[in-house]
C-alpha cells in the first residue's frame, strides 16, 4: 500500500471546528483553570473557532491545551466525515460529531504509532503485519459516522499493541548490553541526570518533574510515558521510540535537547 502522508497525522487547526475545545471534558486543575463538561464549548472559544487566549494559554492557566494532540483527527472529522459542515451552522450534527471525534482520535493515534513502527528498520520482521492493520484502520477512518461509532477501538488497540510491542523489542535489541525496564514505573521527580537509558523500556512510566538532563534515551520506548515538567535539557531523544509532540510540549528543554526531525522544540523552551 502507498505510504501514509505524515502530514495527515498532524493537527491542522485551520481545517477543524475546534473540536478539542468542545467535545472533551476537563476539570479545574494544574492543567486547566476551569471545569468544562463534555460537549460544551470552552468560554475562550471565538465564533470563528479560534482560541481567544491562544498566545496566553500557559500564563492564563491552560497548559493542558498546549500539549493536546489530536493526531489530525480534528480536520478528518470536520472535512471528510462531515464534509465541511460545522456544528454551529448545522447544530443537528453537534452531538454526533462530538461522539465521533474521540473515536477518530483513537484511530489516528494508532495510525501515528503504526507509521512510526514502520519507520524502524530493525522491526522489518513485523512490517507486513503493521502494514495490514494500518491499512484496515486507515480505511475505517473514511467511513460514515454511524460506522465509526460502531468501531471496536479497544480491540484494534489491543491488536495493534501486540505488533507495536514487538517492533519496540526488535528496535531496542539493537542496543548492546542489558537494558533497563521501567515500564509503568513511578519515577516522579527522579534524579536521572546523565542516566544511561538507551534501549530502555519506559512505557507508561511516570516521569513527571524528573531530572533527565543529559540522559541518553536513544531507542528507549517512551510510549505513554508522562514527561510533564521533566527536565530534558541536554537529553538525547533523537531516536526515542514512539515519542510524540505532546510529550515534548509537556516537558522542559532547550537547544541542547536532541529531538527527532519530525518533532519540534516548543516555544516555551526559549
C-alpha positions in Angstrom: 0.0 0.0 0.0 1.2 3.6 -0.5 2.8 5.2 2.5 0.5 7.4 4.6 1.2 11.1 4.3 2.6 12.0 7.8 1.1 15.5 7.5 -2.4 13.8 7.7 -1.4 12.7 11.2 -0.6 16.2 12.4 -3.3 18.6 13.7 -4.3 21.3 11.2 -6.5 23.6 13.4 -7.4 25.8 10.4 -9.3 22.9 8.9 -11.1 21.9 12.1 -14.1 23.3 14.0 -12.2 23.5 17.4 -13.5 20.0 18.3 -10.9 19.6 21.0 -12.3 22.8 22.6 -15.8 21.4 22.8 -16.0 17.6 22.7 -13.8 16.6 25.7 -14.5 17.4 29.3 -11.8 18.8 31.6 -11.6 19.5 35.3 -10.1 22.5 37.1 -6.5 21.6 37.9 -2.9 22.4 37.2 -3.7 21.8 33.5 -7.0 23.8 33.2 -8.2 26.9 35.0 -11.8 25.9 34.9 -14.2 22.9 34.8 -15.8 22.2 31.4 -18.3 19.5 30.7 -18.1 17.4 27.5 -19.9 18.8 24.6 -19.8 22.4 25.8 -17.6 25.0 24.1 -14.8 26.4 26.2 -15.6 30.1 27.1 -12.4 31.2 25.4 -13.5 29.9 22.0 -14.3 32.6 19.5 -17.1 32.5 16.8 -14.5 31.7 14.1 -13.3 28.6 16.0 -10.1 30.3 17.1 -8.9 30.4 20.8 -9.3 33.9 22.3 -6.3 33.4 24.6 -4.1 31.2 22.3 -0.9 33.2 22.9 -1.5 33.3 26.7 -2.7 29.8 27.4 0.1 28.9 29.9 0.0 32.1 32.0 -3.8 32.0 32.0 -3.8 28.5 33.5 -4.5 26.3 30.4 -1.2 24.5 29.8 -3.2 21.3 29.2 -4.5 22.9 25.9 -0.9 23.5 24.7 0.0 19.8 24.9 -3.1 18.3 23.4 -2.7 16.4 20.2 -5.5 15.0 18.1 -3.1 13.5 15.5 -5.0 15.1 12.7 -8.4 13.6 13.7 -10.0 17.0 14.0 -9.6 18.0 10.4 -10.5 14.5 9.3 -13.9 14.7 11.1 -14.5 18.2 10.0 -13.6 18.0 6.4 -14.2 14.3 5.5 -16.7 12.8 7.9 -18.9 15.8 7.9 -17.9 17.3 4.5 -17.1 20.8 5.9 -20.4 21.2 7.8 -19.6 22.7 11.2 -21.6 22.2 14.4 -22.6 25.8 14.7 -24.2 26.2 11.3 -25.5 22.7 11.4 -26.4 22.1 15.1 -28.1 18.9 14.3 -24.7 17.4 13.7 -23.2 18.6 17.0 -23.9 15.7 19.4 -22.9 13.0 16.9 -19.8 14.9 15.8 -18.6 15.2 19.4 -19.1 11.5 19.8 -17.3 10.7 16.6 -14.3 12.9 17.3 -12.8 10.8 20.2 -13.2 7.6 18.1 -11.4 9.2 15.2 -8.7 10.5 17.6 -8.0 7.0 18.9 -7.8 5.7 15.3 -5.4 8.4 14.2 -3.2 7.9 17.3 -2.9 4.2 16.3 -2.1 5.2 12.8 0.7 7.5 14.1 2.3 4.8 16.2 2.0 2.2 13.4 3.6 4.6 11.0 6.4 5.2 13.4 6.9 1.5 13.9 7.2 1.0 10.1 10.0 3.6 10.1 12.1 1.3 12.4 14.4 -0.7 10.1 15.1 -3.1 12.9 11.4 -4.1 13.0 11.3 -5.4 9.4 10.1 -8.8 10.6 6.7 -7.3 11.6 6.4 -4.7 8.9 3.9 -6.9 7.0 1.6 -7.1 10.0 2.0 -3.4 10.7 1.0 -2.6 7.1 -2.0 -4.8 7.2 -3.6 -3.3 10.4 -2.6 0.2 9.4 -4.5 -0.2 6.1 -7.6 -1.5 7.9 -7.6 1.4 10.4 -6.9 3.9 7.7 -9.9 2.6 5.7 -12.0 2.8 8.8 -11.3 6.5 9.3 -13.0 7.1 5.9 -16.3 5.5 7.0 -19.6 7.3 7.8 -20.4 8.5 11.4 -22.6 5.5 12.2 -19.9 3.0 11.2 -17.2 4.9 13.0 -19.3 4.9 16.2 -19.5 1.1 15.9 -15.7 0.7 15.8 -14.2 -1.7 18.4 -11.4 0.8 19.4 -10.3 -1.4 22.3 -10.0 -4.4 20.1 -8.0 -2.6 17.4 -5.7 -1.0 20.1 -5.0 -4.5 21.6 -4.3 -6.0 18.2 -2.0 -3.1 17.2 -0.2 -3.1 20.6 1.0 -6.7 20.1 2.8 -5.5 16.9 4.0 -2.2 18.4 5.5 -4.1 21.4 7.2 -6.5 19.1 8.6 -3.7 16.9 9.8 -2.0 20.0 11.6 -5.1 21.2 13.3 -5.6 17.9 14.5 -2.0 17.8 15.7 -1.9 21.4 17.5 -5.2 20.9 20.0 -3.4 18.6 21.3 -1.6 21.7 24.2 -3.5 23.2 24.1 -4.7 26.8 21.4 -5.1 29.4 18.5 -2.6 29.0 16.6 -1.1 31.9 13.0 -2.0 32.4 11.0 0.9 33.9 7.6 0.0 32.3 4.9 1.8 34.3 7.4 2.8 37.0 6.9 5.7 39.4 9.8 7.9 38.5 8.1 11.2 39.6 10.9 13.7 40.5 13.5 11.0 39.9 17.2 12.1 39.7 18.2 10.7 36.3 20.8 13.2 35.3 23.1 11.7 32.7 21.3 8.3 33.1 22.1 5.6 30.5 18.6 4.7 29.3 19.4 3.7 25.7 17.1 0.9 24.7 15.2 1.1 28.0 11.5 0.2 28.4 9.8 3.4 29.7 6.3 2.5 28.5 3.8 4.3 30.7 6.4 5.4 33.1 5.6 8.4 35.3 8.5 10.9 34.7 6.7 14.0 36.0 9.3 16.5 37.1 12.1 14.0 36.7 15.7 15.4 36.2 16.7 13.8 32.8 19.4 16.4 32.0 21.9 14.8 29.7 20.2 11.4 29.8 20.7 9.0 26.9 17.2 7.9 25.7 18.3 6.6 22.2 15.9 3.8 21.2 14.1 4.0 24.5 10.4 3.0 24.2 8.5 6.0 25.7 5.0 5.3 24.5 2.6 6.6 27.1 5.4 8.0 29.3 4.4 11.1 31.3 7.1 13.8 30.8 5.2 16.7 32.3 7.7 19.2 33.7 10.5 16.7 33.2 13.9 18.5 32.6 15.2 17.3 29.2 18.0 19.8 28.8 20.9 18.1 27.0 19.0 14.8 26.8 19.3 12.7 23.7 15.9 11.7 22.3 16.6 11.8 18.5 15.9 8.0 18.2 13.5 7.6 21.0 10.8 5.1 20.1 7.2 6.3 19.8 8.0 9.8 21.2 5.2 12.2 20.3 4.9 16.0 20.1 2.7 16.4 23.2 5.3 14.6 25.4 7.9 17.1 24.2 5.5 20.0 24.7 4.8 19.0 28.3 8.5 18.9 29.3 11.2 21.4 29.8 14.2 21.6 27.5 16.4 23.8 25.4 18.5 24.0 22.3 20.7 21.2 23.6 17.9 18.7 23.7 18.1 16.2 20.9 14.8 15.6 19.2 13.7 13.5 16.2 13.5 15.6 13.0 9.7 15.1 12.8 9.2 16.9 16.2 9.8 20.5 17.1 11.0 22.2 20.2 8.1 24.1 21.8 8.1 27.9 22.0 8.2 27.9 25.9 11.6 26.2 25.8 13.0 29.5 24.7 
